Amino acid sequence: MTGINAIMNTELISVATDASVTDAVARMVEHNCGAVLVRDGGALFGIFSERDLLTRVVAAKRDPDSTKVSEVATREVTTVDADAELEDCFELIKRGGFRHLPIVDNAGLPIGMVSARDFYRALVVRMKAFVDSSAMAAQVAGLASILGDEAWPR
């Protein structure tokens, strides 16, 4: 099995709790990512995603310039340690219906993040590694059992 640290992005894209939603979105655009960590000092306060922007700001008709990201960020964030297994983390985001998973150190401080996009990239790399058709068939069967029939969150 492979650890999540093999695919985690160690460039922490984050904003402070007192940043505006506009500032958070600017960071997301600047780094072409769908979420930013919201940090209180070094500690993880929450996560702000495109979904939060749509449901808690746009749909709620809040002013992104005057709304603090801490007011609309997701506070109950699922995190994993850097030694977590890739497959377990994939199951976690699939069952949880979210697309971003912060990785934390032993003190609970963020050290990286993975997104659904990172899992897709890892999947492509694994599939390319299998040139033997019998190995490919076994891998596809294994992936089918992991993915299941449930619809992925959009």
N, C-alpha and C positions, 0 to 999 in steps of 0.2 A: 504494500500500500504506500501511497505517497502522502506526505504531510502538506498541510495548507500553506506552509511557508514557501513551498516550491512555486506557488503562483501568486502569492500576496504582493500587492503593490505597497512598497515601503515609503513612498512619497505621500505623506499625510496631507491631504487637502482639507483644511479646516478653517473655521471662523470662530471668533470669540462669542460668548453668550450675548454680549451687547451689540453685536453687528446687526445691521438691518437685513431684512429679507433681500433687498436689492443688492447689498454687498455679497451675501451668500450666493445669490444667483450669478453675480459677476464672476465669482471664483469658480463656480461650476462651468460656466461658459469658457472661461480662460483655460481651464484644464480638461475640457471636453469630458466631464464626468456627470453622472446622474445624482450624486449625493456628496455632501460635505459633512465632516464630523463637526459637531459643535462642542467646543472645549471651554471649560472653566479653569483657567490656568493650564496645567497640563492634563487635568482629569477630563474624562469623557462625560459630557453633560447630556448629549443626545446626538441625533443624526437628522439632517435636513435633506430631504430627497425631492425629486421632481413631483412625486405623488403628494408630498406634504404641501408643496407650492400650489398644486392644483386644488386640493381638497380643503386646505386650511387657510389659504390666502385668496386665490382667484375666486373660487366658488363662494367663499365667505365675504367677498368684496372688501377685503382688508387692504389698506394702503401699504405696499411693499417698502416704501421709503420710511414710513414711521413705525412699522411693525418690527419688533426685535425678533431675530431668528429664534431666540430662546422661548418665545411665546407660542411658536407654531412647530417647533421641532418635535420629532418623536423622542420621547424620554425613555421609554422602556425598550432598550436596545439589546438585542441578542448579540453576545460576543463569544469568541472562542480564543483559546490559547494557541500560540504559534505551533505547538506540537500536535494539534488536532489533525485527524486524518481528512484528506481531501474528500473522500466519499461521504464521510459523516457530515462534513460541512455542507456538501451539496444537498444531502437529505434534509438538513436543517433549514436551508433557505427554501427548498421546495415545499416542505410542510408548513413553514412559517408564512409563506406568501410574500416574502420580501426579496429584494435584489442586491442588497449590500450587507456585508458581514464584516464588522470591525474585528481586528485581531489585537489582543491585549497581552501585555507581559504579566509576570507574576504579581505585580502590584496593581493590576487592573488598568494600567495606562496604555493608551492606543499606540501600537507600533506598526500597524498596517491595515489594509482593507482589501477584500476581494469583492468582486461584483459578479453578477450572472454572466457578464461578458467574459470575465476571466475564466470561468468554468467552461464556456463554449470554446475558448481558445485552447484550453488544456485538452478538451475532448478532441479537437481537430488534430492536435499534436499526437495524442495517443492513437487515433485512427490511422494517421499516416505511418506510424511506427509498425503497424501490422501489415506486412506484405503477403504473408502466407494466408491463403483463403480460409484454411481451417481455423487459424488463430483469429482471423477477422470475424468469422462466424461466432466463435465463442465470445469475443469481445462485444459484438453487437447484441448477442443474447443477454450478456451481463448488463449492458447499458439499458436494454429494454426493461429488465427487471428493476433497475434503479429508477428509471424515469416513470415507469408505470403508465397508467392510462389517464391520470389526472391532468387537467389542463394547467398549463403554466400561468402564473399571474402575469398580467400585462402591465 
